[in-house]
Amino acid sequence: MTLRLLSTVLLLAAALSVSARPLPEVRPERAGFDGERLNRITDVTQRYVDEGKFPGIVTMVARGGKIVYFDAVGTKGLGDNRAMEKDDIFRIYSMTKPIVATAAMQLYEQGAFQLNDPVSKYVPELKDLKVLTADGSTVPVEREMTMQQLLTHTTGLSYGFVPQQDPVDQYYADAKLFEAKDLDDFAARLGELPLKFQPGAQWHYSVAVDVTGIVVERLSGRSLDQYLREEIFEPLEMVDTAFSVPDDKLERFLPNHFIDPKTGNLARIPDEHPAGLERYRNVTLYSGGGGLVGTTMDYMRFAEAMRNDGVLDGKRIIGSKTLEYMVSNHLPASITSGGSGEQPRLGQPLNGFGFGLGFGLVTDPAAQGVMGSAGEYFWGGAAGTVFWIDPVEDVIVVGMIQHMGSPHPFRSDLKVATYQALID
């Protein structure tokens, strides 16, 4: 009888661990939303599906820690006509960044580093970097990049997005950073590349959070995979978030898509492509800048911990004052932009955009041209995923698609559909 009872308990525990524990749900009206107007989110997402722009979309809205909207529309992907499910697994790409920044700030709280420390103190491969000048020569850095600059994308590092137009990005392309076997190999390759500008001079989206992942590994003595699992995913019960996809979850892992330049039509990315399935099998390079996969509910649980001053279900992952500091704007008023979101654009005004430690910030919704609140913190991923946390309205929104380089204004449409439903 005892063995049978133990077996039953273990089976129940296994069953409960299959998906993330949902947040409580309430009727929209109890949380200050007009339920009928909130369903305009479904109108928006269904229209995207009906017009063939995306195969499927999952969206979730919460207010005050309670879910008021959660819906899945469309199918899992081109060539897979199964209905999209709420617990399907997405590549979240750069939505990995706020998680890894939080991991780093956990170590900051423990006194492992100071924000004005040089990055080379922990990643000596980046000790003697040089800046590429307009005439193709290099000059030494005037001062080393700091941990604060690393967390704010003001280091002079790049991503290699436009090698045809930018000589620094050509160096990145030639180095094949993301073919490195692990983060140590990544650091060695990166240390051979020039910077785009002197550290602290501009904001430019970059591999800085991959470097942050290296710092987390070296300060903690654990792989980034292990550290995130033990210090963030397990406490927050983010059971489907990881750098790889095990065989028993492949049925829920969605295909990725792009617009085929030959036809102009939506197409499915082959599994063997770097943005396809194979990237998530037998992973050894734990990309802190874009390597994670996860579900909508998993990410909502992380975002809810952030909204709730660093704690969820009694488990604190970051101090409330630390979080307040992380979502403050760390960009000087004089700094110019390398793009807001995932589009590099050096030397441009910030236009209502700021950056904290791991999070983008809305400093002026009017300047951004879409309704919202000053003080929102957010980020998105290369396959079109997005989240934002609005501390003014106490609202979190998570939107999930799988479309690389989407030209469609899904994020703006989702914001308008959410905010127009607020009535209190």
Summary of the structure (lengths in Angstrom):
residues: 424
radius of gyration: 21.3
end to end distance: 55.1
largest distance: 80.1
contacts: 1426
relative contact order: 0.17
helix: 36%
strand: 18%
